[in-house]
Amino acid sequence: MNLLKLRKAVSAKRVEWNKHSLERMLEQGISRKLVFEILLEGEEIENYPDDKPYPSALIF
């Protein structure tokens, strides 16, 4: 996962939310705003380039 590209997409509000993630965020009291803040300012802890269907990362 390229964190710089991810941050550019987030800054441009080019983010698609799937139903499952929104449901889990609602259950846990996590707002979209918080997710945006973490993606823009957080530190990448681990990168999982082989995750399917897309690469992923753990961001703190």
PDBQT receptor file of N, H, CA, C and O in Angstrom, charges set to zero:
ATOM      1  N   MET A   1       0.849  -1.169   0.000  1.00  0.00    +0.000 N 
ATOM      2  CA  MET A   1       0.000   0.000   0.000  1.00  0.00    +0.000 C 
ATOM      3  C   MET A   1       0.896   1.234   0.000  1.00  0.00    +0.000 C 
ATOM      4  O   MET A   1       1.836   1.339   0.788  1.00  0.00    +0.000 OA
ATOM      5  N   ASN A   2       0.594   2.138  -0.876  1.00  0.00    +0.000 N 
ATOM      6  H   ASN A   2      -0.170   2.053  -1.516  1.00  0.00    +0.000 HD
ATOM      7  CA  ASN A   2       1.337   3.377  -0.960  1.00  0.00    +0.000 C 
ATOM      8  C   ASN A   2       0.609   4.432  -0.121  1.00  0.00    +0.000 C 
ATOM      9  O   ASN A   2      -0.449   4.925  -0.513  1.00  0.00    +0.000 OA
ATOM     10  N   LEU A   3       1.182   4.771   1.028  1.00  0.00    +0.000 N 
ATOM     11  H   LEU A   3       2.042   4.371   1.346  1.00  0.00    +0.000 HD
ATOM     12  CA  LEU A   3       0.533   5.697   1.951  1.00  0.00    +0.000 C 
ATOM     13  C   LEU A   3       0.361   7.086   1.339  1.00  0.00    +0.000 C 
ATOM     14  O   LEU A   3      -0.645   7.748   1.596  1.00  0.00    +0.000 OA
ATOM     15  N   LEU A   4       1.306   7.529   0.548  1.00  0.00    +0.000 N 
ATOM     16  H   LEU A   4       2.123   6.991   0.340  1.00  0.00    +0.000 HD
ATOM     17  CA  LEU A   4       1.193   8.842  -0.088  1.00  0.00    +0.000 C 
ATOM     18  C   LEU A   4      -0.012   8.883  -1.036  1.00  0.00    +0.000 C 
ATOM     19  O   LEU A   4      -0.777   9.847  -1.025  1.00  0.00    +0.000 OA
ATOM     20  N   LYS A   5      -0.180   7.840  -1.854  1.00  0.00    +0.000 N 
ATOM     21  H   LYS A   5       0.442   7.057  -1.864  1.00  0.00    +0.000 HD
ATOM     22  CA  LYS A   5      -1.333   7.788  -2.762  1.00  0.00    +0.000 C 
ATOM     23  C   LYS A   5      -2.637   7.725  -1.979  1.00  0.00    +0.000 C 
ATOM     24  O   LYS A   5      -3.621   8.368  -2.345  1.00  0.00    +0.000 OA
ATOM     25  N   LEU A   6      -2.642   6.952  -0.906  1.00  0.00    +0.000 N 
ATOM     26  H   LEU A   6      -1.843   6.429  -0.608  1.00  0.00    +0.000 HD
ATOM     27  CA  LEU A   6      -3.835   6.858  -0.067  1.00  0.00    +0.000 C 
ATOM     28  C   LEU A   6      -4.192   8.226   0.497  1.00  0.00    +0.000 C 
ATOM     29  O   LEU A   6      -5.358   8.622   0.478  1.00  0.00    +0.000 OA
ATOM     30  N   ARG A   7      -3.205   8.941   0.993  1.00  0.00    +0.000 N 
ATOM     31  H   ARG A   7      -2.258   8.620   1.009  1.00  0.00    +0.000 HD
ATOM     32  CA  ARG A   7      -3.462  10.266   1.575  1.00  0.00    +0.000 C 
ATOM     33  C   ARG A   7      -3.956  11.258   0.534  1.00  0.00    +0.000 C 
ATOM     34  O   ARG A   7      -4.801  12.102   0.834  1.00  0.00    +0.000 OA
ATOM     35  N   LYS A   8      -3.443  11.167  -0.681  1.00  0.00    +0.000 N 
ATOM     36  H   LYS A   8      -2.757  10.481  -0.925  1.00  0.00    +0.000 HD
ATOM     37  CA  LYS A   8      -3.934  12.042  -1.749  1.00  0.00    +0.000 C 
ATOM     38  C   LYS A   8      -5.402  11.741  -2.048  1.00  0.00    +0.000 C 
ATOM     39  O   LYS A   8      -6.200  12.660  -2.233  1.00  0.00    +0.000 OA
ATOM     40  N   ALA A   9      -5.756  10.461  -2.095  1.00  0.00    +0.000 N 
ATOM     41  H   ALA A   9      -5.107   9.715  -1.944  1.00  0.00    +0.000 HD
ATOM     42  CA  ALA A   9      -7.147  10.082  -2.355  1.00  0.00    +0.000 C 
ATOM     43  C   ALA A   9      -8.060  10.561  -1.226  1.00  0.00    +0.000 C 
ATOM     44  O   ALA A   9      -9.153  11.067  -1.482  1.00  0.00    +0.000 OA
ATOM     45  N   VAL A  10      -7.618  10.403   0.012  1.00  0.00    +0.000 N 
ATOM     46  H   VAL A  10      -6.730   9.992   0.220  1.00  0.00    +0.000 HD
ATOM     47  CA  VAL A  10      -8.410  10.840   1.160  1.00  0.00    +0.000 C 
ATOM     48  C   VAL A  10      -8.577  12.359   1.123  1.00  0.00    +0.000 C 
ATOM     49  O   VAL A  10      -9.677  12.867   1.345  1.00  0.00    +0.000 OA
ATOM     50  N   SER A  11      -7.503  13.079   0.848  1.00  0.00    +0.000 N 
ATOM     51  H   SER A  11      -6.610  12.667   0.668  1.00  0.00    +0.000 HD
ATOM     52  CA  SER A  11      -7.568  14.546   0.776  1.00  0.00    +0.000 C 
ATOM     53  C   SER A  11      -8.551  15.014  -0.286  1.00  0.00    +0.000 C 
ATOM     54  O   SER A  11      -9.228  16.027  -0.114  1.00  0.00    +0.000 OA
ATOM     55  N   ALA A  12      -8.624  14.265  -1.388  1.00  0.00    +0.000 N 
ATOM     56  H   ALA A  12      -8.074  13.442  -1.527  1.00  0.00    +0.000 HD
ATOM     57  CA  ALA A  12      -9.523  14.621  -2.485  1.00  0.00    +0.000 C 
ATOM     58  C   ALA A  12     -10.925  14.052  -2.272  1.00  0.00    +0.000 C 
ATOM     59  O   ALA A  12     -11.792  14.193  -3.134  1.00  0.00    +0.000 OA
ATOM     60  N   LYS A  13     -11.148  13.403  -1.114  1.00  0.00    +0.000 N 
ATOM     61  H   LYS A  13     -10.444  13.288  -0.414  1.00  0.00    +0.000 HD
ATOM     62  CA  LYS A  13     -12.443  12.800  -0.779  1.00  0.00    +0.000 C 
ATOM     63  C   LYS A  13     -12.839  11.730  -1.797  1.00  0.00    +0.000 C 
ATOM     64  O   LYS A  13     -14.023  11.537  -2.074  1.00  0.00    +0.000 OA
ATOM     65  N   ARG A  14     -11.844  11.038  -2.350  1.00  0.00    +0.000 N 
ATOM     66  H   ARG A  14     -10.882  11.194  -2.124  1.00  0.00    +0.000 HD
ATOM     67  CA  ARG A  14     -12.086   9.938  -3.282  1.00  0.00    +0.000 C 
ATOM     68  C   ARG A  14     -12.039   8.624  -2.506  1.00  0.00    +0.000 C 
ATOM     69  O   ARG A  14     -11.134   7.810  -2.691  1.00  0.00    +0.000 OA
ATOM     70  N   VAL A  15     -13.016   8.436  -1.649  1.00  0.00    +0.000 N 
ATOM     71  H   VAL A  15     -13.751   9.097  -1.499  1.00  0.00    +0.000 HD
ATOM     72  CA  VAL A  15     -13.089   7.263  -0.785  1.00  0.00    +0.000 C 
ATOM     73  C   VAL A  15     -14.464   6.632  -0.945  1.00  0.00    +0.000 C 
ATOM     74  O   VAL A  15     -15.483   7.321  -0.891  1.00  0.00    +0.000 OA
ATOM     75  N   GLU A  16     -14.485   5.327  -1.141  1.00  0.00    +0.000 N 
ATOM     76  H   GLU A  16     -13.658   4.767  -1.184  1.00  0.00    +0.000 HD
ATOM     77  CA  GLU A  16     -15.749   4.605  -1.189  1.00  0.00    +0.000 C 
ATOM     78  C   GLU A  16     -15.877   3.796   0.096  1.00  0.00    +0.000 C 
ATOM     79  O   GLU A  16     -14.939   3.115   0.512  1.00  0.00    +0.000 OA
ATOM     80  N   TRP A  17     -17.043   3.878   0.714  1.00  0.00    +0.000 N 
ATOM     81  H   TRP A  17     -17.805   4.431   0.376  1.00  0.00    +0.000 HD
ATOM     82  CA  TRP A  17     -17.319   3.140   1.941  1.00  0.00    +0.000 C 
ATOM     83  C   TRP A  17     -18.226   1.970   1.601  1.00  0.00    +0.000 C 
ATOM     84  O   TRP A  17     -19.248   2.151   0.940  1.00  0.00    +0.000 OA
ATOM     85  N   ASN A  18     -17.866   0.775   2.042  1.00  0.00    +0.000 N 
ATOM     86  H   ASN A  18     -17.035   0.627   2.579  1.00  0.00    +0.000 HD
ATOM     87  CA  ASN A  18     -18.789  -0.331   1.818  1.00  0.00    +0.000 C 
ATOM     88  C   ASN A  18     -19.705  -0.481   3.030  1.00  0.00    +0.000 C 
ATOM     89  O   ASN A  18     -19.395  -0.009   4.124  1.00  0.00    +0.000 OA
ATOM     90  N   LYS A  19     -20.811  -1.133   2.818  1.00  0.00    +0.000 N 
ATOM     91  H   LYS A  19     -21.063  -1.516   1.930  1.00  0.00    +0.000 HD
ATOM     92  CA  LYS A  19     -21.838  -1.256   3.857  1.00  0.00    +0.000 C 
ATOM     93  C   LYS A  19     -21.275  -1.917   5.115  1.00  0.00    +0.000 C 
ATOM     94  O   LYS A  19     -21.552  -1.470   6.228  1.00  0.00    +0.000 OA
ATOM     95  N   HIS A  20     -20.495  -2.969   4.940  1.00  0.00    +0.000 N 
ATOM     96  H   HIS A  20     -20.271  -3.332   4.036  1.00  0.00    +0.000 HD
ATOM     97  CA  HIS A  20     -19.942  -3.702   6.079  1.00  0.00    +0.000 C 
ATOM     98  C   HIS A  20     -19.063  -2.801   6.956  1.00  0.00    +0.000 C 
ATOM     99  O   HIS A  20     -19.188  -2.810   8.181  1.00  0.00    +0.000 OA
ATOM    100  N   SER A  21     -18.184  -2.033   6.333  1.00  0.00    +0.000 N 
ATOM    101  H   SER A  21     -18.083  -2.026   5.338  1.00  0.00    +0.000 HD
ATOM    102  CA  SER A  21     -17.296  -1.176   7.128  1.00  0.00    +0.000 C 
ATOM    103  C   SER A  21     -18.077  -0.090   7.860  1.00  0.00    +0.000 C 
ATOM    104  O   SER A  21     -17.766   0.236   9.005  1.00  0.00    +0.000 OA
ATOM    105  N   LEU A  22     -19.089   0.469   7.202  1.00  0.00    +0.000 N 
ATOM    106  H   LEU A  22     -19.342   0.204   6.271  1.00  0.00    +0.000 HD
ATOM    107  CA  LEU A  22     -19.904   1.500   7.859  1.00  0.00    +0.000 C 
ATOM    108  C   LEU A  22     -20.681   0.926   9.041  1.00  0.00    +0.000 C 
ATOM    109  O   LEU A  22     -20.818   1.580  10.075  1.00  0.00    +0.000 OA
ATOM    110  N   GLU A  23     -21.187  -0.292   8.887  1.00  0.00    +0.000 N 
ATOM    111  H   GLU A  23     -21.075  -0.823   8.047  1.00  0.00    +0.000 HD
ATOM    112  CA  GLU A  23     -21.895  -0.943   9.997  1.00  0.00    +0.000 C 
ATOM    113  C   GLU A  23     -20.961  -1.166  11.183  1.00  0.00    +0.000 C 
ATOM    114  O   GLU A  23     -21.336  -0.899  12.325  1.00  0.00    +0.000 OA
ATOM    115  N   ARG A  24     -19.750  -1.651  10.921  1.00  0.00    +0.000 N 
ATOM    116  H   ARG A  24     -19.446  -1.868   9.993  1.00  0.00    +0.000 HD
ATOM    117  CA  ARG A  24     -18.789  -1.903  12.000  1.00  0.00    +0.000 C 
ATOM    118  C   ARG A  24     -18.348  -0.600  12.664  1.00  0.00    +0.000 C 
ATOM    119  O   ARG A  24     -18.183  -0.547  13.882  1.00  0.00    +0.000 OA
ATOM    120  N   MET A  25     -18.157   0.445  11.867  1.00  0.00    +0.000 N 
ATOM    121  H   MET A  25     -18.291   0.402  10.876  1.00  0.00    +0.000 HD
ATOM    122  CA  MET A  25     -17.781   1.739  12.422  1.00  0.00    +0.000 C 
ATOM    123  C   MET A  25     -18.890   2.258  13.338  1.00  0.00    +0.000 C 
ATOM    124  O   MET A  25     -18.612   2.781  14.417  1.00  0.00    +0.000 OA
ATOM    125  N   LEU A  26     -20.142   2.115  12.909  1.00  0.00    +0.000 N 
ATOM    126  H   LEU A  26     -20.367   1.691  12.032  1.00  0.00    +0.000 HD
ATOM    127  CA  LEU A  26     -21.275   2.563  13.708  1.00  0.00    +0.000 C 
ATOM    128  C   LEU A  26     -21.334   1.792  15.024  1.00  0.00    +0.000 C 
ATOM    129  O   LEU A  26     -21.550   2.384  16.082  1.00  0.00    +0.000 OA
ATOM    130  N   GLU A  27     -21.141   0.470  14.964  1.00  0.00    +0.000 N 
ATOM    131  H   GLU A  27     -20.965  -0.011  14.105  1.00  0.00    +0.000 HD
ATOM    132  CA  GLU A  27     -21.156  -0.359  16.170  1.00  0.00    +0.000 C 
ATOM    133  C   GLU A  27     -20.097   0.067  17.182  1.00  0.00    +0.000 C 
ATOM    134  O   GLU A  27     -20.312  -0.003  18.393  1.00  0.00    +0.000 OA
ATOM    135  N   GLN A  28     -18.948   0.511  16.665  1.00  0.00    +0.000 N 
ATOM    136  H   GLN A  28     -18.773   0.568  15.682  1.00  0.00    +0.000 HD
ATOM    137  CA  GLN A  28     -17.819   0.838  17.531  1.00  0.00    +0.000 C 
ATOM    138  C   GLN A  28     -17.688   2.334  17.811  1.00  0.00    +0.000 C 
ATOM    139  O   GLN A  28     -16.745   2.764  18.475  1.00  0.00    +0.000 OA
ATOM    140  N   GLY A  29     -18.630   3.122  17.305  1.00  0.00    +0.000 N 
ATOM    141  H   GLY A  29     -19.396   2.773  16.765  1.00  0.00    +0.000 HD
ATOM    142  CA  GLY A  29     -18.599   4.557  17.559  1.00  0.00    +0.000 C 
ATOM    143  C   GLY A  29     -17.467   5.282  16.851  1.00  0.00    +0.000 C 
ATOM    144  O   GLY A  29     -16.931   6.266  17.362  1.00  0.00    +0.000 OA
ATOM    145  N   ILE A  30     -17.108   4.794  15.678  1.00  0.00    +0.000 N 
ATOM    146  H   ILE A  30     -17.543   3.995  15.263  1.00  0.00    +0.000 HD
ATOM    147  CA  ILE A  30     -16.017   5.402  14.904  1.00  0.00    +0.000 C 
ATOM    148  C   ILE A  30     -16.635   6.213  13.765  1.00  0.00    +0.000 C 
ATOM    149  O   ILE A  30     -17.407   5.681  12.967  1.00  0.00    +0.000 OA
ATOM    150  N   SER A  31     -16.297   7.481  13.694  1.00  0.00    +0.000 N 
ATOM    151  H   SER A  31     -15.670   7.913  14.342  1.00  0.00    +0.000 HD
ATOM    152  CA  SER A  31     -16.861   8.352  12.658  1.00  0.00    +0.000 C 
ATOM    153  C   SER A  31     -15.983   8.337  11.405  1.00  0.00    +0.000 C 
ATOM    154  O   SER A  31     -14.804   7.986  11.457  1.00  0.00    +0.000 OA
ATOM    155  N   ARG A  32     -16.580   8.723  10.289  1.00  0.00    +0.000 N 
ATOM    156  H   ARG A  32     -17.538   9.008  10.247  1.00  0.00    +0.000 HD
ATOM    157  CA  ARG A  32     -15.809   8.868   9.049  1.00  0.00    +0.000 C 
ATOM    158  C   ARG A  32     -14.731   9.931   9.235  1.00  0.00    +0.000 C 
ATOM    159  O   ARG A  32     -13.615   9.791   8.734  1.00  0.00    +0.000 OA
ATOM    160  N   LYS A  33     -15.074  10.991   9.956  1.00  0.00    +0.000 N 
ATOM    161  H   LYS A  33     -15.980  11.105  10.362  1.00  0.00    +0.000 HD
ATOM    162  CA  LYS A  33     -14.105  12.069  10.198  1.00  0.00    +0.000 C 
ATOM    163  C   LYS A  33     -12.872  11.531  10.910  1.00  0.00    +0.000 C 
ATOM    164  O   LYS A  33     -11.748  11.882  10.552  1.00  0.00    +0.000 OA
ATOM    165  N   LEU A  34     -13.070  10.683  11.910  1.00  0.00    +0.000 N 
ATOM    166  H   LEU A  34     -13.984  10.398  12.200  1.00  0.00    +0.000 HD
ATOM    167  CA  LEU A  34     -11.941  10.098  12.635  1.00  0.00    +0.000 C 
ATOM    168  C   LEU A  34     -11.088   9.237  11.711  1.00  0.00    +0.000 C 
ATOM    169  O   LEU A  34      -9.859   9.292  11.767  1.00  0.00    +0.000 OA
ATOM    170  N   VAL A  35     -11.731   8.446  10.868  1.00  0.00    +0.000 N 
ATOM    171  H   VAL A  35     -12.729   8.402  10.823  1.00  0.00    +0.000 HD
ATOM    172  CA  VAL A  35     -10.991   7.603   9.925  1.00  0.00    +0.000 C 
ATOM    173  C   VAL A  35     -10.158   8.481   8.995  1.00  0.00    +0.000 C 
ATOM    174  O   VAL A  35      -8.987   8.190   8.751  1.00  0.00    +0.000 OA
ATOM    175  N   PHE A  36     -10.756   9.558   8.473  1.00  0.00    +0.000 N 
ATOM    176  H   PHE A  36     -11.707   9.794   8.672  1.00  0.00    +0.000 HD
ATOM    177  CA  PHE A  36     -10.011  10.477   7.613  1.00  0.00    +0.000 C 
ATOM    178  C   PHE A  36      -8.803  11.058   8.346  1.00  0.00    +0.000 C 
ATOM    179  O   PHE A  36      -7.706  11.111   7.789  1.00  0.00    +0.000 OA
ATOM    180  N   GLU A  37      -8.996  11.490   9.580  1.00  0.00    +0.000 N 
ATOM    181  H   GLU A  37      -9.887  11.448  10.032  1.00  0.00    +0.000 HD
ATOM    182  CA  GLU A  37      -7.895  12.071  10.364  1.00  0.00    +0.000 C 
ATOM    183  C   GLU A  37      -6.758  11.072  10.549  1.00  0.00    +0.000 C 
ATOM    184  O   GLU A  37      -5.586  11.416  10.397  1.00  0.00    +0.000 OA
ATOM    185  N   ILE A  38      -7.114   9.839  10.876  1.00  0.00    +0.000 N 
ATOM    186  H   ILE A  38      -8.067   9.559  10.999  1.00  0.00    +0.000 HD
ATOM    187  CA  ILE A  38      -6.085   8.814  11.083  1.00  0.00    +0.000 C 
ATOM    188  C   ILE A  38      -5.348   8.527   9.789  1.00  0.00    +0.000 C 
ATOM    189  O   ILE A  38      -4.123   8.411   9.784  1.00  0.00    +0.000 OA
ATOM    190  N   LEU A  39      -6.084   8.411   8.688  1.00  0.00    +0.000 N 
ATOM    191  H   LEU A  39      -7.080   8.506   8.691  1.00  0.00    +0.000 HD
ATOM    192  CA  LEU A  39      -5.434   8.124   7.413  1.00  0.00    +0.000 C 
ATOM    193  C   LEU A  39      -4.514   9.261   6.981  1.00  0.00    +0.000 C 
ATOM    194  O   LEU A  39      -3.470   9.020   6.374  1.00  0.00    +0.000 OA
ATOM    195  N   LEU A  40      -4.896  10.499   7.291  1.00  0.00    +0.000 N 
ATOM    196  H   LEU A  40      -5.744  10.695   7.784  1.00  0.00    +0.000 HD
ATOM    197  CA  LEU A  40      -4.083  11.644   6.879  1.00  0.00    +0.000 C 
ATOM    198  C   LEU A  40      -2.889  11.893   7.791  1.00  0.00    +0.000 C 
ATOM    199  O   LEU A  40      -1.848  12.360   7.329  1.00  0.00    +0.000 OA
ATOM    200  N   GLU A  41      -3.024  11.591   9.074  1.00  0.00    +0.000 N 
ATOM    201  H   GLU A  41      -3.870  11.212   9.449  1.00  0.00    +0.000 HD
ATOM    202  CA  GLU A  41      -1.988  11.971  10.032  1.00  0.00    +0.000 C 
ATOM    203  C   GLU A  41      -1.318  10.806  10.739  1.00  0.00    +0.000 C 
ATOM    204  O   GLU A  41      -0.301  10.986  11.409  1.00  0.00    +0.000 OA
ATOM    205  N   GLY A  42      -1.885   9.605  10.595  1.00  0.00    +0.000 N 
ATOM    206  H   GLY A  42      -2.711   9.459  10.051  1.00  0.00    +0.000 HD
ATOM    207  CA  GLY A  42      -1.385   8.454  11.342  1.00  0.00    +0.000 C 
ATOM    208  C   GLY A  42      -0.050   7.926  10.844  1.00  0.00    +0.000 C 
ATOM    209  O   GLY A  42       0.448   8.303   9.783  1.00  0.00    +0.000 OA
ATOM    210  N   GLU A  43       0.497   7.052  11.645  1.00  0.00    +0.000 N 
ATOM    211  H   GLU A  43       0.093   6.745  12.507  1.00  0.00    +0.000 HD
ATOM    212  CA  GLU A  43       1.784   6.416  11.336  1.00  0.00    +0.000 C 
ATOM    213  C   GLU A  43       1.532   4.978  10.878  1.00  0.00    +0.000 C 
ATOM    214  O   GLU A  43       0.799   4.233  11.528  1.00  0.00    +0.000 OA
ATOM    215  N   GLU A  44       2.136   4.602   9.770  1.00  0.00    +0.000 N 
ATOM    216  H   GLU A  44       2.731   5.207   9.242  1.00  0.00    +0.000 HD
ATOM    217  CA  GLU A  44       1.991   3.233   9.281  1.00  0.00    +0.000 C 
ATOM    218  C   GLU A  44       2.810   2.301  10.166  1.00  0.00    +0.000 C 
ATOM    219  O   GLU A  44       4.021   2.468  10.314  1.00  0.00    +0.000 OA
ATOM    220  N   ILE A  45       2.131   1.316  10.752  1.00  0.00    +0.000 N 
ATOM    221  H   ILE A  45       1.147   1.180  10.632  1.00  0.00    +0.000 HD
ATOM    222  CA  ILE A  45       2.779   0.364  11.639  1.00  0.00    +0.000 C 
ATOM    223  C   ILE A  45       3.223  -0.871  10.857  1.00  0.00    +0.000 C 
ATOM    224  O   ILE A  45       4.349  -1.343  11.012  1.00  0.00    +0.000 OA
ATOM    225  N   GLU A  46       2.330  -1.385  10.018  1.00  0.00    +0.000 N 
ATOM    226  H   GLU A  46       1.415  -1.001   9.892  1.00  0.00    +0.000 HD
ATOM    227  CA  GLU A  46       2.640  -2.552   9.201  1.00  0.00    +0.000 C 
ATOM    228  C   GLU A  46       1.976  -2.423   7.853  1.00  0.00    +0.000 C 
ATOM    229  O   GLU A  46       0.939  -1.777   7.704  1.00  0.00    +0.000 OA
ATOM    230  N   ASN A  47       2.601  -3.056   6.869  1.00  0.00    +0.000 N 
ATOM    231  H   ASN A  47       3.443  -3.581   6.991  1.00  0.00    +0.000 HD
ATOM    232  CA  ASN A  47       2.094  -3.039   5.515  1.00  0.00    +0.000 C 
ATOM    233  C   ASN A  47       1.830  -4.481   5.093  1.00  0.00    +0.000 C 
ATOM    234  O   ASN A  47       2.653  -5.361   5.347  1.00  0.00    +0.000 OA
ATOM    235  N   TYR A  48       0.692  -4.728   4.453  1.00  0.00    +0.000 N 
ATOM    236  H   TYR A  48       0.024  -4.013   4.247  1.00  0.00    +0.000 HD
ATOM    237  CA  TYR A  48       0.312  -6.067   4.004  1.00  0.00    +0.000 C 
ATOM    238  C   TYR A  48       0.064  -6.032   2.490  1.00  0.00    +0.000 C 
ATOM    239  O   TYR A  48      -1.086  -6.013   2.052  1.00  0.00    +0.000 OA
ATOM    240  N   PRO A  49       1.121  -6.023   1.706  1.00  0.00    +0.000 N 
ATOM    241  CA  PRO A  49       0.978  -5.861   0.249  1.00  0.00    +0.000 C 
ATOM    242  C   PRO A  49       0.295  -7.031  -0.446  1.00  0.00    +0.000 C 
ATOM    243  O   PRO A  49      -0.210  -6.869  -1.556  1.00  0.00    +0.000 OA
ATOM    244  N   ASP A  50       0.267  -8.198   0.175  1.00  0.00    +0.000 N 
ATOM    245  H   ASP A  50       0.678  -8.330   1.077  1.00  0.00    +0.000 HD
ATOM    246  CA  ASP A  50      -0.320  -9.379  -0.461  1.00  0.00    +0.000 C 
ATOM    247  C   ASP A  50      -1.767  -9.641  -0.046  1.00  0.00    +0.000 C 
ATOM    248  O   ASP A  50      -2.347 -10.646  -0.457  1.00  0.00    +0.000 OA
ATOM    249  N   ASP A  51      -2.363  -8.750   0.765  1.00  0.00    +0.000 N 
ATOM    250  H   ASP A  51      -1.892  -7.934   1.098  1.00  0.00    +0.000 HD
ATOM    251  CA  ASP A  51      -3.763  -8.924   1.165  1.00  0.00    +0.000 C 
ATOM    252  C   ASP A  51      -4.661  -8.910  -0.066  1.00  0.00    +0.000 C 
ATOM    253  O   ASP A  51      -4.374  -8.230  -1.051  1.00  0.00    +0.000 OA
ATOM    254  N   LYS A  52      -5.738  -9.661   0.004  1.00  0.00    +0.000 N 
ATOM    255  H   LYS A  52      -5.972 -10.213   0.804  1.00  0.00    +0.000 HD
ATOM    256  CA  LYS A  52      -6.709  -9.745  -1.083  1.00  0.00    +0.000 C 
ATOM    257  C   LYS A  52      -8.057  -9.227  -0.590  1.00  0.00    +0.000 C 
ATOM    258  O   LYS A  52      -8.389  -9.473   0.570  1.00  0.00    +0.000 OA
ATOM    259  N   PRO A  53      -8.835  -8.541  -1.378  1.00  0.00    +0.000 N 
ATOM    260  CA  PRO A  53      -8.617  -8.272  -2.785  1.00  0.00    +0.000 C 
ATOM    261  C   PRO A  53      -7.698  -7.076  -3.048  1.00  0.00    +0.000 C 
ATOM    262  O   PRO A  53      -7.338  -6.820  -4.197  1.00  0.00    +0.000 OA
ATOM    263  N   TYR A  54      -7.313  -6.337  -1.993  1.00  0.00    +0.000 N 
ATOM    264  H   TYR A  54      -7.605  -6.545  -1.060  1.00  0.00    +0.000 HD
ATOM    265  CA  TYR A  54      -6.439  -5.181  -2.171  1.00  0.00    +0.000 C 
ATOM    266  C   TYR A  54      -5.371  -5.183  -1.089  1.00  0.00    +0.000 C 
ATOM    267  O   TYR A  54      -5.579  -5.742  -0.012  1.00  0.00    +0.000 OA
ATOM    268  N   PRO A  55      -4.229  -4.563  -1.366  1.00  0.00    +0.000 N 
ATOM    269  CA  PRO A  55      -3.215  -4.409  -0.305  1.00  0.00    +0.000 C 
ATOM    270  C   PRO A  55      -3.803  -3.608   0.856  1.00  0.00    +0.000 C 
ATOM    271  O   PRO A  55      -4.721  -2.812   0.660  1.00  0.00    +0.000 OA
ATOM    272  N   SER A  56      -3.275  -3.818   2.069  1.00  0.00    +0.000 N 
ATOM    273  H   SER A  56      -2.530  -4.465   2.228  1.00  0.00    +0.000 HD
ATOM    274  CA  SER A  56      -3.778  -3.076   3.220  1.00  0.00    +0.000 C 
ATOM    275  C   SER A  56      -2.617  -2.714   4.127  1.00  0.00    +0.000 C 
ATOM    276  O   SER A  56      -1.474  -3.106   3.893  1.00  0.00    +0.000 OA
ATOM    277  N   ALA A  57      -2.938  -1.953   5.174  1.00  0.00    +0.000 N 
ATOM    278  H   ALA A  57      -3.867  -1.635   5.364  1.00  0.00    +0.000 HD
ATOM    279  CA  ALA A  57      -1.911  -1.534   6.125  1.00  0.00    +0.000 C 
ATOM    280  C   ALA A  57      -2.571  -1.286   7.470  1.00  0.00    +0.000 C 
ATOM    281  O   ALA A  57      -3.774  -1.040   7.560  1.00  0.00    +0.000 OA
ATOM    282  N   LEU A  58      -1.758  -1.356   8.508  1.00  0.00    +0.000 N 
ATOM    283  H   LEU A  58      -0.781  -1.555   8.436  1.00  0.00    +0.000 HD
ATOM    284  CA  LEU A  58      -2.178  -1.019   9.863  1.00  0.00    +0.000 C 
ATOM    285  C   LEU A  58      -1.643   0.367  10.161  1.00  0.00    +0.000 C 
ATOM    286  O   LEU A  58      -0.435   0.597  10.108  1.00  0.00    +0.000 OA
ATOM    287  N   ILE A  59      -2.538   1.292  10.473  1.00  0.00    +0.000 N 
ATOM    288  H   ILE A  59      -3.520   1.105  10.516  1.00  0.00    +0.000 HD
ATOM    289  CA  ILE A  59      -2.145   2.692  10.692  1.00  0.00    +0.000 C 
ATOM    290  C   ILE A  59      -2.574   3.092  12.098  1.00  0.00    +0.000 C 
ATOM    291  O   ILE A  59      -3.715   2.868  12.501  1.00  0.00    +0.000 OA
ATOM    292  N   PHE A  60      -1.639   3.687  12.839  1.00  0.00    +0.000 N 
ATOM    293  H   PHE A  60      -0.712   3.868  12.511  1.00  0.00    +0.000 HD
ATOM    294  CA  PHE A  60      -1.870   4.103  14.216  1.00  0.00    +0.000 C 
ATOM    295  C   PHE A  60      -2.024   5.599  14.280  1.00  0.00    +0.000 C 
ATOM    296  O   PHE A  60      -2.227   6.153  15.360  1.00  0.00    +0.000 OA
TER     297      PHE A  60
